[in-house]
């Protein structure tokens, strides 16, 4: 049986005239919710990774660059011999300028600006090493040295991002419930319109499953129509998101992107929506027919 060849003229119902567009709007919202969840997860995972085992040490710029470089070399040697420190790396000045550029603009590259020297260290937190212990050792060399533990503020940010992820999933769940409710309403209305035809079909020996299949096929068609319309409307929006993310100043946020996994995930929303509309229509008809008999 063809998707459009049914014994009930459901496609001509007034109730189905605007249903594909309503499903399209809901599909668009669902796609954006899925994309938003995945992009937020990318950012939160990167932040969580960076917060686990890293600290940053800032060595203030002194009057003599040669003396400052000597102190930095001493600090690096001490850190490499410190228990619990796995890796030590000096951040190049070019990278420091890039990190400051979003806040200071072109002035960040000025030769007169006293930029601190930045040392990144990877640590083993199981060893009991803390920023205070590192600071106590290094202040002997540089009294006004700063030790920044990323986890102190990044953990709070990660929790906020994870809350936003849950919100996106809640919105997706809410959209699904709205779609189910809408399909139930339109299906029951359609059954009321075609009540006499359904009774005739019953009279000539049609089973409930046959009648339910008519509505299920229509639900599948409407779901596919609405899902595809919503997907096509979502494409330019997702490209815009990706463009904005790629042009975000480096250092403000970890790089997230609308990658192939995101595209595949949002594309799966279309069959998901059509399956929901089909199964909901079928289930509604079978339940209603049992009450009629």
N, C-alpha and C positions, 0 to 999 in steps of 0.2 A: 504493500500500500504506500502510495506517495505521501509525502508530508502534507501536501495540500489537498489530497483526495480523501475527504471524510464524508460521512453520511449526514453530518450536521453542518449547516452553513455558519460556522462560528466566526469566520473571518469578516462577515458582513455585520456583525453585532455592533451597535453603538458603543457598548462597553469596551470593545477591543480597539476602538479607533485611536484613543490616546494612550492606551496601555504600553505600546512599544516605546513611546517617547518618555513615559514615566520610568519604565525600566532602564532606558538609556541614561536618564539623569541619575538614577540610583547606581547604575553600573559605573558611570563616571566618578561618582563619589567613592564607590568601592575601590576602583582602580587607584585613585589618588590616596586613599587610606593605606592600601597595600604598599604603594611606592613610598609614601611617607614613613611607614613603619620600617621598611628595609633601609632607607637612607638614614633614618635616626639610629638604626642598629649599627650601620657602618661607622657612624661617628662615635657612638657610645663604646663600641668594641675597641676602636683605636684609642680613645681616651683611657679605657680600662686597661688596655695593654701598656700604655705609657705610664699609668699611675702605679703599676704593681711594683716594679723593681728599679725605678730610676730616681735620682736626685740631681740637683743642679747646684754647682758652687760658683758664686760670683766673686771674682777678685777685683777690687776697685783699682782703677787706673791711678798710678802714682805720678810723681813729678818726673821720674826718670823711667822711660820705657824699658831701658836695659835692665834696671833693677827690678821692675815689675815682672819682666820675662823670667828673670832668675828665680824670683819667688814662686812663680807659677810652675817652673820646672821642679823646684823643691816640693811643692804641694803634690804634684803628680806622682813623684817618686814615693812620697809618704803614703799616698792613697793606694798605690799599687802594692805596698807592703802591709796594708791594713787588712785585718781579718774581716771577711764579710763583703769586701769590695771585689767584684768579679771583673769589671772592665772600667777603664778610665780613658776618656778622650777629650781633647781640647777642641772646642767649637771654633772653627775659623771665623775671623773677623767679618768676612763677607756674609756669613750666615747670621751673625749677630745683627748686622745692619739690616738684613732682610726681615728679621724678626721684629725689629723696632720700627720698620718703615710704615706699617699700618697706623701707628700712633704718632710718630714724629715726622713722617713724610720725608722729603728730600734732605732735611736737616740731619737725619740719622747717619748720612754718609759724610758729614762734615769732619774735616781733620781736627778741628778745634773741639769737637764734642768728646768729652772723656768717657769713652765706652769701657765698661768692665770686661775683663777676660772671663769667659764662661767655660766651665769644666763639667761635662756630663759624666756621671758614674752610674754603673749598673751594680746593684747590690743583691745580696741574699738576705732577705728579711728574717729568715729562720735563724740566722747567726746572732740576732739580737742587736744588730747595728742600728743606731738612731742618728738623726741630724745633730742632736746635742753632743753625742760622743765624737762625731766627726768635727764639729765646731770647736770643741774643747782642745782637740789635737792641733787644728790648723790655726787657731787664733794666736798661737805662740809665734807663728811666722807673719801672719797678717791679722792684726787685731780686729779690723772692721770687715772681716770676711763674712759672706752670707751663704748659708746652706739652706736650700729650698727643697723640701720634700713634696714632690708633686702629688702624692696620694692625699695630702691633707685637704686640698681644695678640689682635686679632680674626682675624688670619690663622691663628693656632694653633687658635682656636675653630672657624673655618670648616673646617679640615682634619679636626677631630674630628667635626663634623657630617657631613662628606662620607664619613668612614669609617662612620658610623652608617647613612648612606644605602646604602652598598655592602653592609653587613650585612643590611639589610632586603631588598635584591635577592637576596642569597645565600639568605636564608630562603625567599623566594618560589621560587627555583630548586629548593631542596631539597624544598619541598612538591610541586612539579610532578613531580619524580623519584619521590617517595613515591606519588603518585596513579598514575603510569604503572606502577610496580612492582605496586601493588595490583590495578590493572585487568588486568595481564598474568596475575597469579596466579589471580584469579577467573575470567578467561576460559578459561584452560587447565583449571581445575577444571570449569567448565561444559561444556567440550568432552569431558572424560572422562565426565561424567554422561550426556551425550547422544551418546556415541560410536556406539551402535547406530543411533540415529535418523539421524545424519550419514551412516553407511554406507548406510542405506536410501535416503536422498536422493541419494547419489552413484550408487547402483545404478539409480535411475529417471531419471538424467540430469541431476541438479542440478549446476551449476558451482560451483567454489570461491567465486566472487564472490557467488553467491546465498546460500551458507551464511554467508560473512563478513558479508554485509549484515544477517543476522538478529542477530548479535552486536553489530554496529555500531549498529543501531537501539536495542538494549537499553542499550548503553553511552551513547548520546545521552540516553535517557530518565533513566537513573540519574544522569548528569552534570547534567542540568537540575534534577532533583529535589534532589540534594545541593547544587548551586550556589545554588538559590533559598532553600533552608532556611538555608544559611550566610549568605546576603545579608540575610535577614530578622532573623537573630540579630545581624548586624553593625550594623544600623540604630541601635538604641538605644545601642550602644557608641560609634559615631561621633558621635551627638548629644551624648553625655556628653563626649567629647573636645573637641568644638566649644565646649560650655558652659564647660569648664575653661579653654580657651585664651582665650575672650572675657572671662573673669573674672580672668585673670592680671593681677597688678599691673602697671600701665604702667611701663616702664623696665627691667623684668627681662629681657624678651625682645621681639624684634620681633613684631608681631601676625601670627599665622598663623591660618588658618581652614579649616574643612571647606567649601570653596566648591563651586560647580557643577561645576568641572573635576574635583575630587576625587570627587564623587558619580558623575559619568559614568565616571571611570576605574575605580572599584570595581565599578560595575554591569557593566562589560565583563568582569570576572573570571568571571561566570556563563557567558556563551557560550564564553569561553576554556577553562574547565574541561570543559564538555560536549563541546567539539570535541576536547580531549585524550582524554577517555574514549572517544569514538566512534572516533577514528582509531587509538588504541592497541588497542582491541578488534578492529577490522578487521584491522590489521596482524598482530596475534598469531595470529588465526585463519588468515589466508592463509599465514603462515610455518609454522604447525603442520600445515596440510593438505598442504603440499608435502613435509614430512617423512613424513607418513603414507602417501603414494602411492609 
